[in-house]
Amino acid sequence: MIDNQGLISACSAIGAGLAVIAGIGPGIGQGIAAGYGASAVGRNPGAKGDIMSTMLLGQAVAETTGLYGLVVALLLMFVKPFKA
């Protein structure tokens, strides 16, 4: 028989696992952005500074989604506000 605390812990672990999956999207997006940035620098080496700064800014914005997922997962795993 599962008590209330066990159910809350199990649901927290499942939710944390789902939240960590949010890191897949930013990883794929950053890889694509880096690939296109490298090809753009290869086509126009004179614009390397502009291309790199734009690419890095876009990657920083994309990474926030993964970091939010990590924070949610850590909160679900280590902060247990619903103790029975």
PyMOL Python script that loads the backbone (N, CA, C, O; Angstrom):
from pymol import cmd

cmd.read_pdbstr("""\
ATOM      1  N   MET A   1       0.845  -1.185   0.000  1.00  0.00           N
ATOM      2  CA  MET A   1       0.000   0.000   0.000  1.00  0.00           C
ATOM      3  C   MET A   1       0.885   1.241   0.000  1.00  0.00           C
ATOM      4  O   MET A   1       1.801   1.362   0.814  1.00  0.00           O
ATOM      5  N   ILE A   2       0.610   2.137  -0.897  1.00  0.00           N
ATOM      6  CA  ILE A   2       1.390   3.374  -0.992  1.00  0.00           C
ATOM      7  C   ILE A   2       0.714   4.436  -0.141  1.00  0.00           C
ATOM      8  O   ILE A   2      -0.480   4.701  -0.282  1.00  0.00           O
ATOM      9  N   ASP A   3       1.504   5.042   0.749  1.00  0.00           N
ATOM     10  CA  ASP A   3       0.954   6.115   1.569  1.00  0.00           C
ATOM     11  C   ASP A   3       1.079   7.448   0.818  1.00  0.00           C
ATOM     12  O   ASP A   3       1.617   7.501  -0.288  1.00  0.00           O
ATOM     13  N   ASN A   4       0.584   8.500   1.427  1.00  0.00           N
ATOM     14  CA  ASN A   4       0.588   9.811   0.771  1.00  0.00           C
ATOM     15  C   ASN A   4       2.004  10.298   0.469  1.00  0.00           C
ATOM     16  O   ASN A   4       2.254  10.826  -0.614  1.00  0.00           O
ATOM     17  N   GLN A   5       2.925  10.130   1.406  1.00  0.00           N
ATOM     18  CA  GLN A   5       4.300  10.595   1.208  1.00  0.00           C
ATOM     19  C   GLN A   5       4.974   9.823   0.074  1.00  0.00           C
ATOM     20  O   GLN A   5       5.708  10.414  -0.718  1.00  0.00           O
ATOM     21  N   GLY A   6       4.738   8.520  -0.016  1.00  0.00           N
ATOM     22  CA  GLY A   6       5.302   7.727  -1.104  1.00  0.00           C
ATOM     23  C   GLY A   6       4.776   8.152  -2.454  1.00  0.00           C
ATOM     24  O   GLY A   6       5.532   8.212  -3.423  1.00  0.00           O
ATOM     25  N   LEU A   7       3.482   8.449  -2.535  1.00  0.00           N
ATOM     26  CA  LEU A   7       2.885   8.909  -3.782  1.00  0.00           C
ATOM     27  C   LEU A   7       3.457  10.255  -4.198  1.00  0.00           C
ATOM     28  O   LEU A   7       3.737  10.475  -5.377  1.00  0.00           O
ATOM     29  N   ILE A   8       3.631  11.154  -3.241  1.00  0.00           N
ATOM     30  CA  ILE A   8       4.195  12.465  -3.535  1.00  0.00           C
ATOM     31  C   ILE A   8       5.639  12.331  -4.015  1.00  0.00           C
ATOM     32  O   ILE A   8       6.039  13.008  -4.962  1.00  0.00           O
ATOM     33  N   SER A   9       6.424  11.468  -3.375  1.00  0.00           N
ATOM     34  CA  SER A   9       7.811  11.268  -3.786  1.00  0.00           C
ATOM     35  C   SER A   9       7.888  10.662  -5.185  1.00  0.00           C
ATOM     36  O   SER A   9       8.726  11.064  -5.991  1.00  0.00           O
ATOM     37  N   ALA A  10       7.019   9.699  -5.473  1.00  0.00           N
ATOM     38  CA  ALA A  10       7.019   9.069  -6.796  1.00  0.00           C
ATOM     39  C   ALA A  10       6.633  10.069  -7.878  1.00  0.00           C
ATOM     40  O   ALA A  10       7.265  10.119  -8.934  1.00  0.00           O
ATOM     41  N   CYS A  11       5.615  10.852  -7.625  1.00  0.00           N
ATOM     42  CA  CYS A  11       5.195  11.853  -8.611  1.00  0.00           C
ATOM     43  C   CYS A  11       6.257  12.934  -8.792  1.00  0.00           C
ATOM     44  O   CYS A  11       6.446  13.436  -9.900  1.00  0.00           O
ATOM     45  N   SER A  12       6.951  13.295  -7.712  1.00  0.00           N
ATOM     46  CA  SER A  12       8.038  14.265  -7.819  1.00  0.00           C
ATOM     47  C   SER A  12       9.168  13.723  -8.680  1.00  0.00           C
ATOM     48  O   SER A  12       9.732  14.456  -9.492  1.00  0.00           O
ATOM     49  N   ALA A  13       9.506  12.450  -8.513  1.00  0.00           N
ATOM     50  CA  ALA A  13      10.573  11.855  -9.314  1.00  0.00           C
ATOM     51  C   ALA A  13      10.178  11.779 -10.784  1.00  0.00           C
ATOM     52  O   ALA A  13      11.002  12.047 -11.658  1.00  0.00           O
ATOM     53  N   ILE A  14       8.940  11.419 -11.064  1.00  0.00           N
ATOM     54  CA  ILE A  14       8.478  11.363 -12.453  1.00  0.00           C
ATOM     55  C   ILE A  14       8.471  12.759 -13.067  1.00  0.00           C
ATOM     56  O   ILE A  14       8.895  12.942 -14.208  1.00  0.00           O
ATOM     57  N   GLY A  15       7.999  13.726 -12.321  1.00  0.00           N
ATOM     58  CA  GLY A  15       7.997  15.113 -12.813  1.00  0.00           C
ATOM     59  C   GLY A  15       9.400  15.640 -13.045  1.00  0.00           C
ATOM     60  O   GLY A  15       9.637  16.370 -14.008  1.00  0.00           O
ATOM     61  N   ALA A  16      10.338  15.277 -12.168  1.00  0.00           N
ATOM     62  CA  ALA A  16      11.721  15.717 -12.353  1.00  0.00           C
ATOM     63  C   ALA A  16      12.318  15.097 -13.607  1.00  0.00           C
ATOM     64  O   ALA A  16      13.050  15.762 -14.340  1.00  0.00           O
ATOM     65  N   GLY A  17      12.012  13.834 -13.859  1.00  0.00           N
ATOM     66  CA  GLY A  17      12.498  13.194 -15.080  1.00  0.00           C
ATOM     67  C   GLY A  17      11.943  13.854 -16.329  1.00  0.00           C
ATOM     68  O   GLY A  17      12.662  14.038 -17.310  1.00  0.00           O
ATOM     69  N   LEU A  18      10.680  14.206 -16.296  1.00  0.00           N
ATOM     70  CA  LEU A  18      10.076  14.894 -17.440  1.00  0.00           C
ATOM     71  C   LEU A  18      10.657  16.292 -17.622  1.00  0.00           C
ATOM     72  O   LEU A  18      10.817  16.756 -18.751  1.00  0.00           O
ATOM     73  N   ALA A  19      10.974  16.965 -16.515  1.00  0.00           N
ATOM     74  CA  ALA A  19      11.540  18.304 -16.604  1.00  0.00           C
ATOM     75  C   ALA A  19      12.945  18.276 -17.197  1.00  0.00           C
ATOM     76  O   ALA A  19      13.336  19.200 -17.910  1.00  0.00           O
ATOM     77  N   VAL A  20      13.702  17.227 -16.908  1.00  0.00           N
ATOM     78  CA  VAL A  20      15.061  17.132 -17.439  1.00  0.00           C
ATOM     79  C   VAL A  20      15.031  16.881 -18.948  1.00  0.00           C
ATOM     80  O   VAL A  20      15.975  17.238 -19.652  1.00  0.00           O
ATOM     81  N   ILE A  21      13.974  16.281 -19.440  1.00  0.00           N
ATOM     82  CA  ILE A  21      13.841  16.066 -20.884  1.00  0.00           C
ATOM     83  C   ILE A  21      13.825  17.404 -21.619  1.00  0.00           C
ATOM     84  O   ILE A  21      14.105  17.448 -22.816  1.00  0.00           O
ATOM     85  N   ALA A  22      13.504  18.482 -20.929  1.00  0.00           N
ATOM     86  CA  ALA A  22      13.504  19.810 -21.550  1.00  0.00           C
ATOM     87  C   ALA A  22      14.898  20.212 -22.029  1.00  0.00           C
ATOM     88  O   ALA A  22      15.029  21.172 -22.788  1.00  0.00           O
ATOM     89  N   GLY A  23      15.938  19.501 -21.603  1.00  0.00           N
ATOM     90  CA  GLY A  23      17.290  19.811 -22.052  1.00  0.00           C
ATOM     91  C   GLY A  23      17.602  19.302 -23.442  1.00  0.00           C
ATOM     92  O   GLY A  23      18.623  19.684 -24.013  1.00  0.00           O
ATOM     93  N   ILE A  24      16.757  18.452 -24.007  1.00  0.00           N
ATOM     94  CA  ILE A  24      17.016  17.907 -25.342  1.00  0.00           C
ATOM     95  C   ILE A  24      16.866  18.994 -26.409  1.00  0.00           C
ATOM     96  O   ILE A  24      17.699  19.103 -27.310  1.00  0.00           O
ATOM     97  N   GLY A  25      15.834  19.774 -26.309  1.00  0.00           N
ATOM     98  CA  GLY A  25      15.577  20.817 -27.315  1.00  0.00           C
ATOM     99  C   GLY A  25      16.698  21.837 -27.433  1.00  0.00           C
ATOM    100  O   GLY A  25      17.173  22.091 -28.539  1.00  0.00           O
ATOM    101  N   PRO A  26      17.136  22.429 -26.325  1.00  0.00           N
ATOM    102  CA  PRO A  26      18.243  23.387 -26.428  1.00  0.00           C
ATOM    103  C   PRO A  26      19.528  22.759 -26.956  1.00  0.00           C
ATOM    104  O   PRO A  26      20.284  23.413 -27.675  1.00  0.00           O
ATOM    105  N   GLY A  27      19.783  21.509 -26.610  1.00  0.00           N
ATOM    106  CA  GLY A  27      20.986  20.851 -27.121  1.00  0.00           C
ATOM    107  C   GLY A  27      20.964  20.701 -28.625  1.00  0.00           C
ATOM    108  O   GLY A  27      21.965  20.952 -29.296  1.00  0.00           O
ATOM    109  N   ILE A  28      19.823  20.292 -29.158  1.00  0.00           N
ATOM    110  CA  ILE A  28      19.691  20.156 -30.608  1.00  0.00           C
ATOM    111  C   ILE A  28      19.763  21.525 -31.278  1.00  0.00           C
ATOM    112  O   ILE A  28      20.436  21.689 -32.295  1.00  0.00           O
ATOM    113  N   GLY A  29      19.077  22.494 -30.711  1.00  0.00           N
ATOM    114  CA  GLY A  29      19.072  23.839 -31.288  1.00  0.00           C
ATOM    115  C   GLY A  29      20.442  24.486 -31.288  1.00  0.00           C
ATOM    116  O   GLY A  29      20.812  25.152 -32.255  1.00  0.00           O
ATOM    117  N   GLN A  30      21.200  24.300 -30.220  1.00  0.00           N
ATOM    118  CA  GLN A  30      22.536  24.881 -30.169  1.00  0.00           C
ATOM    119  C   GLN A  30      23.471  24.203 -31.153  1.00  0.00           C
ATOM    120  O   GLN A  30      24.335  24.856 -31.738  1.00  0.00           O
ATOM    121  N   GLY A  31      23.310  22.910 -31.341  1.00  0.00           N
ATOM    122  CA  GLY A  31      24.130  22.219 -32.330  1.00  0.00           C
ATOM    123  C   GLY A  31      23.852  22.702 -33.744  1.00  0.00           C
ATOM    124  O   GLY A  31      24.772  22.889 -34.541  1.00  0.00           O
ATOM    125  N   ILE A  32      22.580  22.901 -34.044  1.00  0.00           N
ATOM    126  CA  ILE A  32      22.214  23.407 -35.363  1.00  0.00           C
ATOM    127  C   ILE A  32      22.750  24.825 -35.556  1.00  0.00           C
ATOM    128  O   ILE A  32      23.282  25.152 -36.616  1.00  0.00           O
ATOM    129  N   ALA A  33      22.608  25.670 -34.523  1.00  0.00           N
ATOM    130  CA  ALA A  33      23.097  27.047 -34.619  1.00  0.00           C
ATOM    131  C   ALA A  33      24.610  27.086 -34.801  1.00  0.00           C
ATOM    132  O   ALA A  33      25.117  27.892 -35.582  1.00  0.00           O
ATOM    133  N   ALA A  34      25.333  26.233 -34.096  1.00  0.00           N
ATOM    134  CA  ALA A  34      26.791  26.206 -34.239  1.00  0.00           C
ATOM    135  C   ALA A  34      27.185  25.730 -35.633  1.00  0.00           C
ATOM    136  O   ALA A  34      28.144  26.240 -36.212  1.00  0.00           O
ATOM    137  N   GLY A  35      26.469  24.775 -36.166  1.00  0.00           N
ATOM    138  CA  GLY A  35      26.757  24.301 -37.521  1.00  0.00           C
ATOM    139  C   GLY A  35      26.527  25.372 -38.569  1.00  0.00           C
ATOM    140  O   GLY A  35      27.352  25.571 -39.461  1.00  0.00           O
ATOM    141  N   TYR A  36      25.399  26.061 -38.454  1.00  0.00           N
ATOM    142  CA  TYR A  36      25.128  27.135 -39.410  1.00  0.00           C
ATOM    143  C   TYR A  36      26.107  28.297 -39.220  1.00  0.00           C
ATOM    144  O   TYR A  36      26.505  28.936 -40.194  1.00  0.00           O
ATOM    145  N   GLY A  37      26.493  28.572 -37.981  1.00  0.00           N
ATOM    146  CA  GLY A  37      27.477  29.633 -37.737  1.00  0.00           C
ATOM    147  C   GLY A  37      28.821  29.294 -38.351  1.00  0.00           C
ATOM    148  O   GLY A  37      29.476  30.159 -38.934  1.00  0.00           O
ATOM    149  N   ALA A  38      29.237  28.045 -38.224  1.00  0.00           N
ATOM    150  CA  ALA A  38      30.511  27.628 -38.820  1.00  0.00           C
ATOM    151  C   ALA A  38      30.463  27.713 -40.343  1.00  0.00           C
ATOM    152  O   ALA A  38      31.430  28.141 -40.973  1.00  0.00           O
ATOM    153  N   SER A  39      29.359  27.314 -40.925  1.00  0.00           N
ATOM    154  CA  SER A  39      29.265  27.403 -42.382  1.00  0.00           C
ATOM    155  C   SER A  39      29.197  28.857 -42.849  1.00  0.00           C
ATOM    156  O   SER A  39      29.718  29.189 -43.913  1.00  0.00           O
ATOM    157  N   ALA A  40      28.561  29.722 -42.063  1.00  0.00           N
ATOM    158  CA  ALA A  40      28.504  31.144 -42.421  1.00  0.00           C
ATOM    159  C   ALA A  40      29.886  31.781 -42.351  1.00  0.00           C
ATOM    160  O   ALA A  40      30.234  32.600 -43.201  1.00  0.00           O
ATOM    161  N   VAL A  41      30.670  31.416 -41.352  1.00  0.00           N
ATOM    162  CA  VAL A  41      32.036  31.941 -41.253  1.00  0.00           C
ATOM    163  C   VAL A  41      32.883  31.402 -42.404  1.00  0.00           C
ATOM    164  O   VAL A  41      33.746  32.111 -42.923  1.00  0.00           O
ATOM    165  N   GLY A  42      32.646  30.170 -42.801  1.00  0.00           N
ATOM    166  CA  GLY A  42      33.364  29.612 -43.936  1.00  0.00           C
ATOM    167  C   GLY A  42      33.062  30.338 -45.235  1.00  0.00           C
ATOM    168  O   GLY A  42      33.943  30.492 -46.081  1.00  0.00           O
ATOM    169  N   ARG A  43      31.816  30.789 -45.400  1.00  0.00           N
ATOM    170  CA  ARG A  43      31.442  31.521 -46.607  1.00  0.00           C
ATOM    171  C   ARG A  43      31.922  32.959 -46.582  1.00  0.00           C
ATOM    172  O   ARG A  43      32.286  33.513 -47.620  1.00  0.00           O
ATOM    173  N   ASN A  44      31.925  33.578 -45.383  1.00  0.00           N
ATOM    174  CA  ASN A  44      32.295  34.992 -45.277  1.00  0.00           C
ATOM    175  C   ASN A  44      33.183  35.193 -44.044  1.00  0.00           C
ATOM    176  O   ASN A  44      32.686  35.602 -42.995  1.00  0.00           O
ATOM    177  N   PRO A  45      34.465  34.919 -44.150  1.00  0.00           N
ATOM    178  CA  PRO A  45      35.339  35.018 -42.981  1.00  0.00           C
ATOM    179  C   PRO A  45      35.473  36.439 -42.435  1.00  0.00           C
ATOM    180  O   PRO A  45      35.820  36.619 -41.268  1.00  0.00           O
ATOM    181  N   GLY A  46      35.208  37.431 -43.249  1.00  0.00           N
ATOM    182  CA  GLY A  46      35.325  38.821 -42.797  1.00  0.00           C
ATOM    183  C   GLY A  46      34.269  39.208 -41.776  1.00  0.00           C
ATOM    184  O   GLY A  46      34.472  40.140 -40.998  1.00  0.00           O
ATOM    185  N   ALA A  47      33.156  38.508 -41.770  1.00  0.00           N
ATOM    186  CA  ALA A  47      32.061  38.826 -40.840  1.00  0.00           C
ATOM    187  C   ALA A  47      32.067  37.899 -39.631  1.00  0.00           C
ATOM    188  O   ALA A  47      31.029  37.692 -39.002  1.00  0.00           O
ATOM    189  N   LYS A  48      33.225  37.344 -39.307  1.00  0.00           N
ATOM    190  CA  LYS A  48      33.304  36.367 -38.220  1.00  0.00           C
ATOM    191  C   LYS A  48      32.821  36.940 -36.888  1.00  0.00           C
ATOM    192  O   LYS A  48      32.090  36.267 -36.161  1.00  0.00           O
ATOM    193  N   GLY A  49      33.211  38.152 -36.563  1.00  0.00           N
ATOM    194  CA  GLY A  49      32.825  38.752 -35.285  1.00  0.00           C
ATOM    195  C   GLY A  49      31.321  38.913 -35.147  1.00  0.00           C
ATOM    196  O   GLY A  49      30.751  38.575 -34.110  1.00  0.00           O
ATOM    197  N   ASP A  50      30.677  39.424 -36.181  1.00  0.00           N
ATOM    198  CA  ASP A  50      29.219  39.611 -36.141  1.00  0.00           C
ATOM    199  C   ASP A  50      28.485  38.272 -36.068  1.00  0.00           C
ATOM    200  O   ASP A  50      27.517  38.118 -35.324  1.00  0.00           O
ATOM    201  N   ILE A  51      28.963  37.313 -36.852  1.00  0.00           N
ATOM    202  CA  ILE A  51      28.317  35.998 -36.864  1.00  0.00           C
ATOM    203  C   ILE A  51      28.447  35.323 -35.504  1.00  0.00           C
ATOM    204  O   ILE A  51      27.477  34.776 -34.980  1.00  0.00           O
ATOM    205  N   MET A  52      29.637  35.363 -34.942  1.00  0.00           N
ATOM    206  CA  MET A  52      29.869  34.694 -33.657  1.00  0.00           C
ATOM    207  C   MET A  52      29.069  35.336 -32.528  1.00  0.00           C
ATOM    208  O   MET A  52      28.506  34.636 -31.686  1.00  0.00           O
ATOM    209  N   SER A  53      29.017  36.669 -32.508  1.00  0.00           N
ATOM    210  CA  SER A  53      28.277  37.325 -31.422  1.00  0.00           C
ATOM    211  C   SER A  53      26.789  37.029 -31.523  1.00  0.00           C
ATOM    212  O   SER A  53      26.137  36.789 -30.506  1.00  0.00           O
ATOM    213  N   THR A  54      26.245  37.042 -32.728  1.00  0.00           N
ATOM    214  CA  THR A  54      24.826  36.726 -32.910  1.00  0.00           C
ATOM    215  C   THR A  54      24.542  35.274 -32.541  1.00  0.00           C
ATOM    216  O   THR A  54      23.534  34.973 -31.901  1.00  0.00           O
ATOM    217  N   MET A  55      25.442  34.373 -32.951  1.00  0.00           N
ATOM    218  CA  MET A  55      25.250  32.954 -32.647  1.00  0.00           C
ATOM    219  C   MET A  55      25.304  32.707 -31.136  1.00  0.00           C
ATOM    220  O   MET A  55      24.467  31.984 -30.596  1.00  0.00           O
ATOM    221  N   LEU A  56      26.274  33.299 -30.463  1.00  0.00           N
ATOM    222  CA  LEU A  56      26.403  33.090 -29.022  1.00  0.00           C
ATOM    223  C   LEU A  56      25.224  33.681 -28.253  1.00  0.00           C
ATOM    224  O   LEU A  56      24.788  33.103 -27.258  1.00  0.00           O
ATOM    225  N   LEU A  57      24.706  34.811 -28.695  1.00  0.00           N
ATOM    226  CA  LEU A  57      23.522  35.383 -28.054  1.00  0.00           C
ATOM    227  C   LEU A  57      22.314  34.465 -28.237  1.00  0.00           C
ATOM    228  O   LEU A  57      21.542  34.256 -27.301  1.00  0.00           O
ATOM    229  N   GLY A  58      22.153  33.924 -29.434  1.00  0.00           N
ATOM    230  CA  GLY A  58      21.048  32.999 -29.672  1.00  0.00           C
ATOM    231  C   GLY A  58      21.181  31.730 -28.851  1.00  0.00           C
ATOM    232  O   GLY A  58      20.181  31.206 -28.362  1.00  0.00           O
ATOM    233  N   GLN A  59      22.402  31.224 -28.688  1.00  0.00           N
ATOM    234  CA  GLN A  59      22.603  30.024 -27.891  1.00  0.00           C
ATOM    235  C   GLN A  59      22.343  30.293 -26.415  1.00  0.00           C
ATOM    236  O   GLN A  59      21.820  29.428 -25.713  1.00  0.00           O
ATOM    237  N   ALA A  60      22.698  31.470 -25.941  1.00  0.00           N
ATOM    238  CA  ALA A  60      22.435  31.805 -24.538  1.00  0.00           C
ATOM    239  C   ALA A  60      20.932  31.869 -24.267  1.00  0.00           C
ATOM    240  O   ALA A  60      20.466  31.417 -23.222  1.00  0.00           O
ATOM    241  N   VAL A  61      20.182  32.429 -25.206  1.00  0.00           N
ATOM    242  CA  VAL A  61      18.732  32.504 -25.047  1.00  0.00           C
ATOM    243  C   VAL A  61      18.125  31.094 -25.098  1.00  0.00           C
ATOM    244  O   VAL A  61      17.207  30.788 -24.337  1.00  0.00           O
ATOM    245  N   ALA A  62      18.633  30.243 -25.987  1.00  0.00           N
ATOM    246  CA  ALA A  62      18.106  28.888 -26.097  1.00  0.00           C
ATOM    247  C   ALA A  62      18.421  28.063 -24.858  1.00  0.00           C
ATOM    248  O   ALA A  62      17.641  27.187 -24.486  1.00  0.00           O
ATOM    249  N   GLU A  63      19.541  28.328 -24.222  1.00  0.00           N
ATOM    250  CA  GLU A  63      19.960  27.541 -23.062  1.00  0.00           C
ATOM    251  C   GLU A  63      19.067  27.795 -21.846  1.00  0.00           C
ATOM    252  O   GLU A  63      18.990  26.944 -20.960  1.00  0.00           O
ATOM    253  N   THR A  64      18.398  28.936 -21.785  1.00  0.00           N
ATOM    254  CA  THR A  64      17.569  29.227 -20.615  1.00  0.00           C
ATOM    255  C   THR A  64      16.457  28.196 -20.446  1.00  0.00           C
ATOM    256  O   THR A  64      16.069  27.893 -19.318  1.00  0.00           O
ATOM    257  N   THR A  65      15.940  27.658 -21.540  1.00  0.00           N
ATOM    258  CA  THR A  65      14.896  26.640 -21.434  1.00  0.00           C
ATOM    259  C   THR A  65      15.420  25.403 -20.718  1.00  0.00           C
ATOM    260  O   THR A  65      14.746  24.859 -19.843  1.00  0.00           O
ATOM    261  N   GLY A  66      16.608  24.960 -21.080  1.00  0.00           N
ATOM    262  CA  GLY A  66      17.207  23.807 -20.419  1.00  0.00           C
ATOM    263  C   GLY A  66      17.510  24.078 -18.951  1.00  0.00           C
ATOM    264  O   GLY A  66      17.330  23.203 -18.104  1.00  0.00           O
ATOM    265  N   LEU A  67      17.970  25.289 -18.652  1.00  0.00           N
ATOM    266  CA  LEU A  67      18.259  25.633 -17.259  1.00  0.00           C
ATOM    267  C   LEU A  67      16.983  25.693 -16.425  1.00  0.00           C
ATOM    268  O   LEU A  67      16.985  25.284 -15.264  1.00  0.00           O
ATOM    269  N   TYR A  68      15.900  26.196 -17.001  1.00  0.00           N
ATOM    270  CA  TYR A  68      14.628  26.201 -16.269  1.00  0.00           C
ATOM    271  C   TYR A  68      14.177  24.775 -15.973  1.00  0.00           C
ATOM    272  O   TYR A  68      13.686  24.495 -14.880  1.00  0.00           O
ATOM    273  N   GLY A  69      14.336  23.888 -16.922  1.00  0.00           N
ATOM    274  CA  GLY A  69      13.988  22.486 -16.692  1.00  0.00           C
ATOM    275  C   GLY A  69      14.829  21.874 -15.583  1.00  0.00           C
ATOM    276  O   GLY A  69      14.317  21.122 -14.754  1.00  0.00           O
ATOM    277  N   LEU A  70      16.131  22.195 -15.564  1.00  0.00           N
ATOM    278  CA  LEU A  70      17.007  21.693 -14.510  1.00  0.00           C
ATOM    279  C   LEU A  70      16.597  22.223 -13.144  1.00  0.00           C
ATOM    280  O   LEU A  70      16.580  21.470 -12.170  1.00  0.00           O
ATOM    281  N   VAL A  71      16.269  23.500 -13.059  1.00  0.00           N
ATOM    282  CA  VAL A  71      15.850  24.090 -11.781  1.00  0.00           C
ATOM    283  C   VAL A  71      14.562  23.442 -11.290  1.00  0.00           C
ATOM    284  O   VAL A  71      14.434  23.136 -10.105  1.00  0.00           O
ATOM    285  N   VAL A  72      13.616  23.235 -12.185  1.00  0.00           N
ATOM    286  CA  VAL A  72      12.359  22.587 -11.803  1.00  0.00           C
ATOM    287  C   VAL A  72      12.628  21.165 -11.308  1.00  0.00           C
ATOM    288  O   VAL A  72      12.048  20.729 -10.314  1.00  0.00           O
ATOM    289  N   ALA A  73      13.514  20.443 -12.008  1.00  0.00           N
ATOM    290  CA  ALA A  73      13.834  19.073 -11.590  1.00  0.00           C
ATOM    291  C   ALA A  73      14.486  19.065 -10.209  1.00  0.00           C
ATOM    292  O   ALA A  73      14.139  18.236  -9.368  1.00  0.00           O
ATOM    293  N   LEU A  74      15.419  19.971  -9.971  1.00  0.00           N
ATOM    294  CA  LEU A  74      16.068  20.028  -8.653  1.00  0.00           C
ATOM    295  C   LEU A  74      15.076  20.378  -7.555  1.00  0.00           C
ATOM    296  O   LEU A  74      15.140  19.823  -6.458  1.00  0.00           O
ATOM    297  N   LEU A  75      14.163  21.291  -7.843  1.00  0.00           N
ATOM    298  CA  LEU A  75      13.147  21.640  -6.850  1.00  0.00           C
ATOM    299  C   LEU A  75      12.238  20.450  -6.548  1.00  0.00           C
ATOM    300  O   LEU A  75      11.891  20.204  -5.393  1.00  0.00           O
ATOM    301  N   LEU A  76      11.860  19.722  -7.583  1.00  0.00           N
ATOM    302  CA  LEU A  76      10.986  18.568  -7.366  1.00  0.00           C
ATOM    303  C   LEU A  76      11.687  17.460  -6.589  1.00  0.00           C
ATOM    304  O   LEU A  76      11.051  16.756  -5.804  1.00  0.00           O
ATOM    305  N   MET A  77      12.990  17.301  -6.800  1.00  0.00           N
ATOM    306  CA  MET A  77      13.704  16.220  -6.134  1.00  0.00           C
ATOM    307  C   MET A  77      14.094  16.538  -4.687  1.00  0.00           C
ATOM    308  O   MET A  77      14.066  15.656  -3.829  1.00  0.00           O
ATOM    309  N   PHE A  78      14.455  17.782  -4.421  1.00  0.00           N
ATOM    310  CA  PHE A  78      15.036  18.087  -3.123  1.00  0.00           C
ATOM    311  C   PHE A  78      14.185  18.976  -2.227  1.00  0.00           C
ATOM    312  O   PHE A  78      14.481  19.082  -1.037  1.00  0.00           O
ATOM    313  N   VAL A  79      13.151  19.614  -2.738  1.00  0.00           N
ATOM    314  CA  VAL A  79      12.267  20.441  -1.921  1.00  0.00           C
ATOM    315  C   VAL A  79      10.933  19.716  -1.847  1.00  0.00           C
ATOM    316  O   VAL A  79      10.238  19.579  -2.853  1.00  0.00           O
ATOM    317  N   LYS A  80      10.587  19.263  -0.684  1.00  0.00           N
ATOM    318  CA  LYS A  80       9.351  18.495  -0.503  1.00  0.00           C
ATOM    319  C   LYS A  80       8.375  19.297   0.381  1.00  0.00           C
ATOM    320  O   LYS A  80       8.349  19.111   1.598  1.00  0.00           O
ATOM    321  N   PRO A  81       7.579  20.182  -0.227  1.00  0.00           N
ATOM    322  CA  PRO A  81       6.688  21.003   0.586  1.00  0.00           C
ATOM    323  C   PRO A  81       5.449  20.273   1.077  1.00  0.00           C
ATOM    324  O   PRO A  81       4.792  20.751   2.002  1.00  0.00           O
ATOM    325  N   PHE A  82       5.103  19.123   0.488  1.00  0.00           N
ATOM    326  CA  PHE A  82       3.859  18.450   0.815  1.00  0.00           C
ATOM    327  C   PHE A  82       4.080  17.244   1.719  1.00  0.00           C
ATOM    328  O   PHE A  82       3.579  16.156   1.436  1.00  0.00           O
ATOM    329  N   LYS A  83       4.812  17.425   2.781  1.00  0.00           N
ATOM    330  CA  LYS A  83       5.054  16.301   3.689  1.00  0.00           C
ATOM    331  C   LYS A  83       3.777  15.966   4.440  1.00  0.00           C
ATOM    332  O   LYS A  83       3.120  16.831   5.019  1.00  0.00           O
ATOM    333  N   ALA A  84       3.452  14.689   4.410  1.00  0.00           N
ATOM    334  CA  ALA A  84       2.225  14.242   5.060  1.00  0.00           C
ATOM    335  C   ALA A  84       2.475  13.917   6.521  1.00  0.00           C
ATOM    336  O   ALA A  84       1.552  13.522   7.233  1.00  0.00           O
TER     337      ALA A  84
END
""", "prot")
cmd.dss("prot")
cmd.show_as("cartoon", "prot")
cmd.util.cbc("prot")
cmd.orient("prot")
